[in-house]
Amino acid sequence: MEQSTQTGRTIVIGDIHGCDVALGTILYHLELTRNDTFICLGDVVDRGPGTKHVVEMLLDVKASCRFVMIKGNHEEMMLDGLNGGHWESTWLQHGGKEALDSYGGRYDLVPEEHRIFLANALDYYETETDIFVHAKAVPGVPLEDLTTQELRWDRLKGNEDPDPSGRRIICGHTAQKSGKPLVFEGWVCLDTAAYRGNYLTAIDVHTNEMFQAKQSGKYSSGKTLERYLVK
């Protein structure tokens, strides 16, 4: 488990889904330093127009601060699809075509560096205070025992129990069509459906401050998660 001994901020961002302008806007305002930790909850690819640019920006972030990438179901589909696996047609129908178009429309134009970056993503990440997964964790079940289905595919219902460890579970995957984070006891879902024209959302894990941007370039900050808490 990662210990909370480092200085700097811990920033976690929800599903980017190829929204390169939104990501670039947030990164511009965050001004990350080497002391900061930046966590992606997965699904950085597909649907939006800028998958290639998103991966390029995240590779730059990886070189400039502590970076954590969690694998989402869309990374799983993309990697399988690029290899002609059974997910190929499903991937292309659910945002893969847009991702491929960003690379020039051909599988062989996706750089090996990008494939390795996506393939090396983690199943989960944890600290003393928070658990980070793409889709869901199961309260009380050790993270190493979770299935791929649970980690990358299961949807959040909004009535799950908190983890008995007392740690907050921060996830993405379950798109909030309202464009607002889903926040309830012990849980935060940061997939605010940026590819639908809503804000892309990142938060400072320690202060709960939100940083948001749209693919149009519109930026918003200063709100905290507490205003969205469902009681």
KOLPASE-438786 format. One record per atom (N, C-alpha, C): residue number from 1; residue in one letter; atom name; x, y, z. Coordinates in steps of 0.2 Angstrom, whole numbers, plus 5000, padded with zeros to 4 digits. Last residue first. Layout:
<sites>
  nr rest atom    X    Y    Z
 NUM    A   CA    X    Y    Z
...
</sites>
This chain:
<sites>
  nr rest atom    X    Y    Z
 231    K    N 4865 5061 5003
 231    K   CA 4864 5059 5011
 231    K    C 4858 5054 5011
 230    V    N 4877 5064 4992
 230    V   CA 4870 5061 4993
 230    V    C 4869 5058 5000
 229    L    N 4887 5077 4989
 229    L   CA 4886 5072 4993
 229    L    C 4878 5070 4994
 228    Y    N 4890 5089 4982
 228    Y   CA 4886 5083 4978
 228    Y    C 4885 5077 4982
 227    R    N 4897 5097 4990
 227    R   CA 4891 5099 4987
 227    R    C 4887 5094 4984
 226    E    N 4909 5090 4992
 226    E   CA 4904 5090 4997
 226    E    C 4897 5092 4995
 225    L    N 4918 5092 4982
 225    L   CA 4914 5086 4981
 225    L    C 4908 5087 4986
 224    T    N 4919 5110 4978
 224    T   CA 4921 5104 4981
 224    T    C 4916 5098 4981
 223    K    N 4924 5122 4966
 223    K   CA 4919 5118 4969
 223    K    C 4922 5113 4973
 222    G    N 4936 5127 4960
 222    G   CA 4934 5130 4966
 222    G    C 4928 5126 4970
 221    S    N 4934 5129 4942
 221    S   CA 4937 5126 4948
 221    S    C 4934 5130 4954
 220    S    N 4932 5127 4924
 220    S   CA 4929 5128 4931
 220    S    C 4933 5125 4936
 219    Y    N 4933 5131 4907
 219    Y   CA 4936 5128 4913
 219    Y    C 4932 5131 4919
 218    K    N 4931 5127 4890
 218    K   CA 4928 5130 4896
 218    K    C 4931 5127 4902
 217    G    N 4935 5119 4879
 217    G   CA 4940 5123 4883
 217    G    C 4938 5127 4889
 216    S    N 4926 5110 4874
 216    S   CA 4926 5117 4871
 216    S    C 4932 5121 4874
 215    Q    N 4927 5100 4882
 215    Q   CA 4931 5099 4876
 215    Q    C 4931 5106 4872
 214    K    N 4928 5107 4899
 214    K   CA 4925 5104 4893
 214    K    C 4929 5104 4887
 213    A    N 4935 5104 4915
 213    A   CA 4935 5107 4909
 213    A    C 4931 5103 4904
 212    Q    N 4938 5106 4933
 212    Q   CA 4934 5103 4927
 212    Q    C 4935 5107 4921
 211    F    N 4942 5101 4948
 211    F   CA 4945 5105 4943
 211    F    C 4942 5102 4936
 210    M    N 4938 5102 4966
 210    M   CA 4937 5100 4959
 210    M    C 4940 5104 4954
 209    E    N 4944 5098 4981
 209    E   CA 4943 5103 4977
 209    E    C 4942 5100 4970
 208    N    N 4947 5089 4991
 208    N   CA 4941 5088 4988
 208    N    C 4939 5093 4983
 207    T    N 4959 5088 4997
 207    T   CA 4955 5094 4999
 207    T    C 4948 5093 4996
 206    H    N 4965 5076 4994
 206    H   CA 4965 5078 5001
 206    H    C 4961 5084 5002
 205    V    N 4963 5074 4980
 205    V   CA 4961 5069 4985
 205    V    C 4960 5072 4992
 204    D    N 4957 5086 4969
 204    D   CA 4962 5085 4974
 204    D    C 4960 5080 4979
 203    I    N 4950 5079 4954
 203    I   CA 4949 5082 4961
 203    I    C 4956 5081 4964
 202    A    N 4942 5082 4938
 202    A   CA 4948 5079 4942
 202    A    C 4947 5082 4949
 201    T    N 4931 5079 4924
 201    T   CA 4932 5081 4931
 201    T    C 4938 5078 4934
 200    L    N 4924 5086 4910
 200    L   CA 4929 5081 4913
 200    L    C 4931 5084 4920
 199    Y    N 4907 5092 4908
 199    Y   CA 4914 5093 4910
 199    Y    C 4918 5086 4911
 198    N    N 4899 5086 4893
 198    N   CA 4899 5088 4900
 198    N    C 4907 5090 4902
 197    G    N 4899 5080 4880
 197    G   CA 4899 5088 4881
 197    G    C 4899 5090 4888
 196    R    N 4901 5067 4881
 196    R   CA 4895 5069 4879
 196    R    C 4894 5077 4879
 195    Y    N 4914 5066 4886
 195    Y   CA 4913 5065 4879
 195    Y    C 4906 5067 4876
 194    A    N 4912 5067 4900
 194    A   CA 4915 5072 4896
 194    A    C 4914 5072 4889
 193    A    N 4905 5060 4911
 193    A   CA 4903 5060 4904
 193    A    C 4905 5066 4900
 192    T    N 4911 5060 4923
 192    T   CA 4905 5065 4922
 192    T    C 4904 5065 4915
 191    D    N 4917 5049 4933
 191    D   CA 4915 5049 4926
 191    D    C 4909 5053 4925
 190    L    N 4919 5048 4947
 190    L   CA 4921 5054 4943
 190    L    C 4920 5054 4936
 189    C    N 4912 5043 4962
 189    C   CA 4912 5042 4955
 189    C    C 4914 5048 4951
 188    V    N 4915 5039 4978
 188    V   CA 4915 5044 4973
 188    V    C 4916 5042 4966
 187    W    N 4910 5032 4994
 187    W   CA 4911 5032 4987
 187    W    C 4911 5038 4983
 186    G    N 4907 5034 5007
 186    G   CA 4912 5030 5006
 186    G    C 4914 5029 4998
 185    E    N 4891 5039 5004
 185    E   CA 4895 5037 5009
 185    E    C 4901 5032 5007
 184    F    N 4893 5047 4987
 184    F   CA 4889 5045 4993
 184    F    C 4894 5042 4998
 183    V    N 4893 5056 4973
 183    V   CA 4896 5056 4979
 183    V    C 4891 5053 4984
 182    L    N 4896 5058 4956
 182    L   CA 4891 5054 4961
 182    L    C 4895 5053 4967
 181    P    N 4898 5073 4948
 181    P   CA 4901 5067 4951
 181    P    C 4895 5064 4956
 180    K    N 4888 5078 4934
 180    K   CA 4890 5079 4941
 180    K    C 4893 5073 4944
 179    G    N 4882 5075 4922
 179    G   CA 4888 5079 4922
 179    G    C 4891 5081 4929
 178    S    N 4871 5067 4921
 178    S   CA 4870 5074 4924
 178    S    C 4876 5078 4923
 177    K    N 4876 5055 4917
 177    K   CA 4874 5059 4912
 177    K    C 4872 5066 4914
 176    Q    N 4890 5048 4923
 176    Q   CA 4885 5052 4926
 176    Q    C 4882 5057 4920
 175    A    N 4895 5032 4919
 175    A   CA 4895 5038 4917
 175    A    C 4889 5042 4920
 174    T    N 4905 5022 4927
 174    T   CA 4898 5023 4927
 174    T    C 4896 5030 4925
 173    H    N 4920 5025 4926
 173    H   CA 4916 5020 4922
 173    H    C 4908 5021 4922
 172    G    N 4928 5027 4941
 172    G   CA 4925 5030 4936
 172    G    C 4920 5026 4933
 171    C    N 4931 5029 4959
 171    C   CA 4931 5026 4953
 171    C    C 4928 5030 4947
 170    I    N 4937 5027 4975
 170    I   CA 4936 5032 4970
 170    I    C 4936 5029 4963
 169    I    N 4932 5024 4991
 169    I   CA 4933 5021 4985
 169    I    C 4931 5026 4979
 168    R    N 4940 5027 5007
 168    R   CA 4935 5029 5001
 168    R    C 4937 5026 4995
 167    R    N 4942 5017 5021
 167    R   CA 4944 5020 5015
 167    R    C 4939 5022 5010
 166    G    N 4937 5008 5030
 166    G   CA 4936 5016 5031
 166    G    C 4938 5020 5026
 165    S    N 4936 4995 5028
 165    S   CA 4943 4998 5030
 165    S    C 4942 5005 5032
 164    P    N 4924 4992 5023
 164    P   CA 4925 4991 5030
 164    P    C 4932 4994 5033
 163    D    N 4918 5004 5011
 163    D   CA 4923 4998 5013
 163    D    C 4924 4998 5020
 162    P    N 4900 5006 5011
 162    P   CA 4907 5008 5011
 162    P    C 4911 5003 5013
 161    D    N 4889 4998 4999
 161    D   CA 4891 4999 5006
 161    D    C 4898 5002 5006
 160    E    N 4880 5006 4986
 160    E   CA 4885 5001 4989
 160    E    C 4887 5003 4996
 159    N    N 4871 5013 4979
 159    N   CA 4869 5011 4985
 159    N    C 4873 5006 4989
 158    G    N 4875 5015 4966
 158    G   CA 4874 5021 4970
 158    G    C 4872 5019 4977
 157    K    N 4879 5006 4957
 157    K   CA 4872 5007 4958
 157    K    C 4870 5013 4962
 156    L    N 4891 5005 4944
 156    L   CA 4890 5007 4951
 156    L    C 4882 5009 4951
 155    R    N 4894 4990 4934
 155    R   CA 4892 4997 4935
 155    R    C 4890 4999 4942
 154    D    N 4909 4981 4929
 154    D   CA 4903 4982 4933
 154    D    C 4901 4989 4934
 153    W    N 4922 4982 4922
 153    W   CA 4915 4982 4919
 153    W    C 4909 4983 4923
 152    R    N 4934 4982 4930
 152    R   CA 4933 4986 4924
 152    R    C 4926 4986 4920
 151    L    N 4933 4974 4942
 151    L   CA 4937 4980 4941
 151    L    C 4936 4984 4935
 150    E    N 4923 4964 4939
 150    E   CA 4922 4969 4944
 150    E    C 4926 4975 4943
 149    Q    N 4930 4957 4928
 149    Q   CA 4923 4960 4928
 149    Q    C 4922 4965 4933
 148    T    N 4942 4954 4934
 148    T   CA 4942 4958 4929
 148    T    C 4935 4961 4928
 147    T    N 4939 4952 4952
 147    T   CA 4939 4949 4945
 147    T    C 4940 4955 4940
 146    L    N 4949 4953 4967
 146    L   CA 4944 4956 4963
 146    L    C 4945 4953 4956
 145    D    N 4960 4950 4975
 145    D   CA 4955 4945 4973
 145    D    C 4949 4947 4969
 144    E    N 4966 4961 4978
 144    E   CA 4970 4957 4973
 144    E    C 4965 4951 4971
 143    L    N 4958 4968 4987
 143    L   CA 4959 4970 4980
 143    L    C 4962 4965 4975
 142    P    N 4947 4958 4997
 142    P   CA 4954 4960 4995
 142    P    C 4955 4962 4988
 141    V    N 4931 4964 5001
 141    V   CA 4935 4959 4997
 141    V    C 4942 4962 4995
 140    G    N 4926 4974 5007
 140    G   CA 4927 4969 5011
 140    G    C 4931 4963 5008
 139    P    N 4917 4980 4993
 139    P   CA 4919 4981 5000
 139    P    C 4920 4975 5004
 138    V    N 4924 4978 4978
 138    V   CA 4918 4975 4982
 138    V    C 4920 4976 4990
 137    A    N 4925 4992 4966
 137    A   CA 4928 4987 4971
 137    A    C 4922 4984 4975
 136    K    N 4923 4996 4949
 136    K   CA 4921 4995 4956
 136    K    C 4926 4991 4960
 135    A    N 4931 5003 4938
 135    A   CA 4923 5002 4938
 135    A    C 4921 5001 4946
 134    H    N 4944 5007 4942
 134    H   CA 4941 5010 4936
 134    H    C 4933 5009 4937
 133    V    N 4950 5013 4958
 133    V   CA 4948 5007 4953
 133    V    C 4945 5011 4947
 132    F    N 4958 5016 4973
 132    F   CA 4956 5019 4966
 132    F    C 4955 5013 4961
 131    I    N 4955 5020 4989
 131    I   CA 4956 5015 4985
 131    I    C 4954 5017 4978
 130    D    N 4963 5030 5002
 130    D   CA 4958 5029 4997
 130    D    C 4960 5023 4993
 129    T    N 4972 5031 5013
 129    T   CA 4965 5034 5014
 129    T    C 4960 5032 5008
 128    E    N 4984 5025 5010
 128    E   CA 4981 5024 5017
 128    E    C 4974 5026 5017
 127    T    N 4980 5019 4993
 127    T   CA 4984 5023 4998
 127    T    C 4981 5022 5005
 126    E    N 4980 5010 4978
 126    E   CA 4978 5011 4985
 126    E    C 4983 5015 4989
 125    Y    N 4974 5004 4962
 125    Y   CA 4979 5008 4966
 125    Y    C 4976 5010 4973
 124    Y    N 4972 4992 4950
 124    Y   CA 4970 4996 4955
 124    Y    C 4976 4999 4958
 123    D    N 4978 4987 4938
 123    D   CA 4971 4985 4940
 123    D    C 4968 4989 4945
 122    L    N 4988 4998 4928
 122    L   CA 4987 4994 4934
 122    L    C 4979 4992 4935
 121    A    N 4995 4998 4912
 121    A   CA 4991 5001 4917
 121    A    C 4989 4996 4922
 120    N    N 5003 4992 4902
 120    N   CA 5006 4992 4908
 120    N    C 5001 4996 4914
 119    A    N 4995 4995 4890
 119    A   CA 4996 4988 4893
 119    A    C 4999 4988 4900
 118    L    N 4997 5008 4888
 118    L   CA 4990 5006 4890
 118    L    C 4991 4999 4893
 117    F    N 5011 5008 4885
 117    F   CA 5008 5013 4890
 117    F    C 5001 5010 4893
 116    I    N 5011 5000 4874
 116    I   CA 5015 4998 4880
 116    I    C 5012 5002 4886
 115    R    N 5005 5008 4865
 115    R   CA 5002 5001 4866
 115    R    C 5005 4999 4873
 114    H    N 5013 5019 4864
 114    H   CA 5006 5020 4866
 114    H    C 5003 5013 4868
 113    E    N 5025 5013 4859
 113    E   CA 5025 5016 4865
 113    E    C 5018 5017 4868
 112    E    N 5021 5009 4846
 112    E   CA 5022 5004 4851
 112    E    C 5022 5007 4858
 111    P    N 5008 5019 4839
 111    P   CA 5015 5018 4841
 111    P    C 5015 5013 4846
 110    V    N 4997 5016 4826
 110    V   CA 4997 5016 4834
 110    V    C 5004 5015 4836
 109    L    N 4998 5012 4813
 109    L   CA 5000 5019 4815
 109    L    C 5000 5020 4823
 108    D    N 4993 5000 4812
 108    D   CA 5000 5000 4812
 108    D    C 5002 5007 4813
 107    Y    N 4979 5002 4811
 107    Y   CA 4982 4999 4817
 107    Y    C 4989 5000 4817
 106    R    N 4973 5018 4804
 106    R   CA 4977 5012 4803
 106    R    C 4980 5009 4810
 105    G    N 4969 5031 4806
 105    G   CA 4964 5026 4803
 105    G    C 4967 5019 4802
 104    G    N 4976 5041 4812
 104    G   CA 4976 5040 4805
 104    G    C 4973 5035 4802
 103    Y    N 4973 5041 4825
 103    Y   CA 4980 5039 4823
 103    Y    C 4981 5038 4816
 102    S    N 4960 5045 4826
 102    S   CA 4965 5050 4829
 102    S    C 4972 5048 4827
 101    D    N 4954 5033 4821
 101    D   CA 4954 5039 4817
 101    D    C 4960 5044 4819
 100    L    N 4954 5026 4833
 100    L   CA 4959 5024 4827
 100    L    C 4959 5030 4822
  99    A    N 4945 5033 4841
  99    A   CA 4952 5032 4843
  99    A    C 4956 5031 4837
  98    E    N 4934 5031 4833
  98    E   CA 4936 5038 4834
  98    E    C 4943 5038 4836
  97    K    N 4933 5017 4834
  97    K   CA 4934 5020 4827
  97    K    C 4936 5027 4828
  96    G    N 4930 5015 4847
  96    G   CA 4936 5013 4844
  96    G    C 4938 5016 4838
  95    G    N 4917 5017 4851
  95    G   CA 4922 5023 4852
  95    G    C 4929 5021 4849
  94    H    N 4911 5005 4849
  94    H   CA 4910 5009 4855
  94    H    C 4915 5014 4856
  93    Q    N 4914 4998 4837
  93    Q   CA 4907 5001 4838
  93    Q    C 4906 5005 4844
  92    L    N 4927 4994 4840
  92    L   CA 4926 4999 4835
  92    L    C 4919 5002 4835
  91    W    N 4924 4985 4850
  91    W   CA 4928 4991 4852
  91    W    C 4927 4996 4846
  90    T    N 4917 4975 4844
  90    T   CA 4914 4979 4849
  90    T    C 4918 4985 4850
  89    S    N 4927 4970 4835
  89    S   CA 4921 4973 4832
  89    S    C 4917 4978 4837
  88    E    N 4937 4966 4845
  88    E   CA 4938 4970 4840
  88    E    C 4932 4974 4837
  87    W    N 4937 4956 4855
  87    W   CA 4934 4963 4856
  87    W    C 4934 4967 4850
  86    H    N 4944 4945 4850
  86    H   CA 4937 4945 4850
  86    H    C 4933 4951 4852
  85    G    N 4958 4953 4841
  85    G   CA 4955 4949 4846
  85    G    C 4947 4949 4846
  84    G    N 4967 4961 4834
  84    G   CA 4963 4957 4831
  84    G    C 4959 4952 4835
  83    N    N 4975 4969 4842
  83    N   CA 4978 4963 4840
  83    N    C 4973 4958 4837
  82    L    N 4967 4980 4844
  82    L   CA 4973 4981 4839
  82    L    C 4976 4974 4838
  81    G    N 4958 4974 4852
  81    G   CA 4956 4975 4846
  81    G    C 4961 4976 4841
  80    D    N 4965 4973 4864
  80    D   CA 4963 4967 4861
  80    D    C 4961 4968 4854
  79    L    N 4967 4987 4867
  79    L   CA 4972 4982 4866
  79    L    C 4971 4976 4862
  78    M    N 4953 4991 4867
  78    M   CA 4957 4993 4862
  78    M    C 4963 4989 4861
  77    M    N 4948 4984 4878
  77    M   CA 4945 4983 4872
  77    M    C 4950 4985 4866
  76    E    N 4956 4989 4889
  76    E   CA 4956 4982 4888
  76    E    C 4953 4980 4881
  75    E    N 4953 5003 4888
  75    E   CA 4960 5001 4886
  75    E    C 4960 4993 4885
  74    H    N 4939 5001 4891
  74    H   CA 4941 5003 4885
  74    H    C 4948 5002 4883
  73    N    N 4940 4997 4905
  73    N   CA 4937 4992 4900
  73    N    C 4939 4994 4893
  72    G    N 4956 5004 4911
  72    G   CA 4948 5003 4910
  72    G    C 4946 4998 4905
  71    K    N 4969 5003 4922
  71    K   CA 4966 5001 4916
  71    K    C 4959 5000 4916
  70    I    N 4977 5018 4928
  70    I   CA 4973 5012 4930
  70    I    C 4969 5010 4923
  69    M    N 4992 5025 4931
  69    M   CA 4987 5024 4926
  69    M    C 4984 5017 4928
  68    V    N 5000 5038 4939
  68    V   CA 4997 5031 4940
  68    V    C 4992 5030 4935
  67    F    N 5015 5047 4942
  67    F   CA 5010 5045 4938
  67    F    C 5007 5038 4939
  66    R    N 5024 5060 4948
  66    R   CA 5022 5053 4949
  66    R    C 5016 5052 4946
  65    C    N 5030 5070 4934
  65    C   CA 5028 5069 4941
  65    C    C 5026 5062 4942
  64    S    N 5035 5069 4921
  64    S   CA 5036 5076 4925
  64    S    C 5033 5075 4932
  63    A    N 5032 5058 4913
  63    A   CA 5039 5060 4914
  63    A    C 5040 5066 4918
  62    K    N 5018 5058 4914
  62    K   CA 5022 5053 4917
  62    K    C 5029 5054 4918
  61    V    N 5015 5069 4906
  61    V   CA 5014 5069 4913
  61    V    C 5018 5064 4917
  60    D    N 5019 5063 4893
  60    D   CA 5022 5069 4896
  60    D    C 5021 5070 4904
  59    L    N 5009 5054 4893
  59    L   CA 5016 5052 4893
  59    L    C 5020 5057 4895
  58    L    N 4998 5062 4892
  58    L   CA 4999 5058 4898
  58    L    C 5006 5055 4899
  57    M    N 4999 5067 4879
  57    M   CA 5000 5072 4885
  57    M    C 5001 5068 4891
  56    E    N 4998 5055 4872
  56    E   CA 5004 5059 4871
  56    E    C 5005 5064 4877
  55    V    N 4985 5052 4875
  55    V   CA 4990 5047 4877
  55    V    C 4997 5051 4877
  54    V    N 4978 5063 4869
  54    V   CA 4978 5062 4876
  54    V    C 4983 5057 4878
  53    H    N 4982 5061 4855
  53    H   CA 4984 5067 4859
  53    H    C 4984 5066 4866
  52    K    N 4974 5049 4853
  52    K   CA 4982 5050 4852
  52    K    C 4985 5055 4856
  51    T    N 4961 5053 4855
  51    T   CA 4964 5048 4859
  51    T    C 4972 5049 4859
  50    G    N 4952 5064 4852
  50    G   CA 4959 5065 4853
  50    G    C 4962 5060 4856
  49    P    N 4938 5064 4851
  49    P   CA 4941 5064 4845
  49    P    C 4949 5064 4845
  48    G    N 4929 5051 4861
  48    G   CA 4931 5058 4859
  48    G    C 4936 5058 4853
  47    R    N 4929 5036 4860
  47    R   CA 4924 5040 4859
  47    R    C 4925 5047 4857
  46    D    N 4946 5031 4866
  46    D   CA 4940 5030 4863
  46    D    C 4935 5036 4864
  45    V    N 4955 5032 4882
  45    V   CA 4954 5031 4875
  45    V    C 4947 5031 4873
  44    V    N 4955 5032 4896
  44    V   CA 4957 5038 4893
  44    V    C 4956 5038 4885
  43    D    N 4950 5022 4905
  43    D   CA 4946 5025 4899
  43    D    C 4948 5031 4897
  42    G    N 4957 5027 4921
  42    G   CA 4955 5023 4916
  42    G    C 4951 5026 4911
  41    L    N 4959 5036 4931
  41    L   CA 4955 5031 4933
  41    L    C 4953 5026 4927
  40    C    N 4975 5042 4934
  40    C   CA 4970 5042 4929
  40    C    C 4966 5035 4931
  39    I    N 4983 5053 4945
  39    I   CA 4980 5046 4944
  39    I    C 4975 5047 4939
  38    F    N 4998 5061 4950
  38    F   CA 4992 5061 4945
  38    F    C 4990 5054 4944
  37    T    N 5006 5069 4963
  37    T   CA 5004 5062 4960
  37    T    C 4998 5063 4956
  36    D    N 5020 5081 4964
  36    D   CA 5013 5079 4964
  36    D    C 5012 5072 4961
  35    N    N 5033 5084 4963
  35    N   CA 5030 5082 4970
  35    N    C 5023 5080 4970
  34    R    N 5035 5090 4951
  34    R   CA 5037 5083 4952
  34    R    C 5035 5080 4959
  33    T    N 5019 5098 4947
  33    T   CA 5026 5098 4949
  33    T    C 5028 5090 4950
  32    L    N 5006 5104 4937
  32    L   CA 5009 5099 4940
  32    L    C 5016 5100 4941
  31    E    N 4996 5115 4934
  31    E   CA 5003 5116 4934
  31    E    C 5007 5111 4939
  30    L    N 4982 5115 4932
  30    L   CA 4985 5112 4938
  30    L    C 4992 5113 4939
  29    H    N 4980 5122 4920
  29    H   CA 4978 5125 4926
  29    H    C 4981 5122 4932
  28    Y    N 4984 5112 4911
  28    Y   CA 4987 5119 4911
  28    Y    C 4986 5122 4917
  27    L    N 4976 5101 4914
  27    L   CA 4983 5101 4915
  27    L    C 4987 5108 4915
  26    I    N 4964 5106 4909
  26    I   CA 4965 5105 4916
  26    I    C 4972 5104 4918
  25    T    N 4967 5107 4895
  25    T   CA 4965 5113 4899
  25    T    C 4966 5112 4907
  24    G    N 4970 5094 4892
  24    G   CA 4975 5099 4891
  24    G    C 4973 5105 4895
  23    L    N 4957 5088 4894
  23    L   CA 4963 5086 4898
  23    L    C 4968 5092 4898
  22    A    N 4950 5096 4884
  22    A   CA 4948 5096 4891
  22    A    C 4953 5094 4895
  21    V    N 4956 5092 4872
  21    V   CA 4956 5099 4874
  21    V    C 4954 5099 4882
  20    D    N 4954 5078 4872
  20    D   CA 4961 5080 4873
  20    D    C 4961 5088 4875
  19    C    N 4945 5066 4876
  19    C   CA 4944 5073 4876
  19    C    C 4950 5077 4877
  18    G    N 4946 5052 4876
  18    G   CA 4949 5055 4870
  18    G    C 4947 5063 4870
  17    H    N 4941 5049 4889
  17    H   CA 4938 5046 4883
  17    H    C 4940 5051 4877
  16    I    N 4943 5051 4903
  16    I   CA 4945 5056 4898
  16    I    C 4941 5055 4891
  15    D    N 4936 5048 4918
  15    D   CA 4936 5045 4911
  15    D    C 4937 5051 4906
  14    G    N 4944 5058 4931
  14    G   CA 4939 5053 4929
  14    G    C 4940 5051 4921
  13    I    N 4959 5059 4941
  13    I   CA 4955 5062 4935
  13    I    C 4950 5056 4933
  12    V    N 4967 5065 4955
  12    V   CA 4964 5060 4952
  12    V    C 4959 5062 4947
  11    I    N 4981 5071 4963
  11    I   CA 4976 5073 4959
  11    I    C 4973 5066 4956
  10    T    N 4989 5075 4977
  10    T   CA 4987 5069 4974
  10    T    C 4981 5071 4970
   9    R    N 5003 5087 4979
   9    R   CA 4996 5085 4979
   9    R    C 4995 5078 4976
   8    G    N 5017 5087 4991
   8    G   CA 5013 5088 4985
   8    G    C 5006 5086 4985
   7    T    N 5026 5074 4999
   7    T   CA 5024 5081 4999
   7    T    C 5020 5081 4992
   6    Q    N 5023 5057 5005
   6    Q   CA 5026 5062 5000
   6    Q    C 5023 5069 5001
   5    T    N 5017 5049 5014
   5    T   CA 5023 5052 5016
   5    T    C 5026 5057 5011
   4    S    N 5007 5038 5014
   4    S   CA 5006 5045 5013
   4    S    C 5011 5050 5016
   3    Q    N 5011 5023 5005
   3    Q   CA 5011 5027 5011
   3    Q    C 5010 5035 5010
   2    E    N 5002 5011 4996
   2    E   CA 5006 5017 4996
   2    E    C 5005 5021 5002
   1    M    N 5004 4994 5000
   1    M   CA 5000 5000 5000
   1    M    C 5004 5006 5000
</sites>
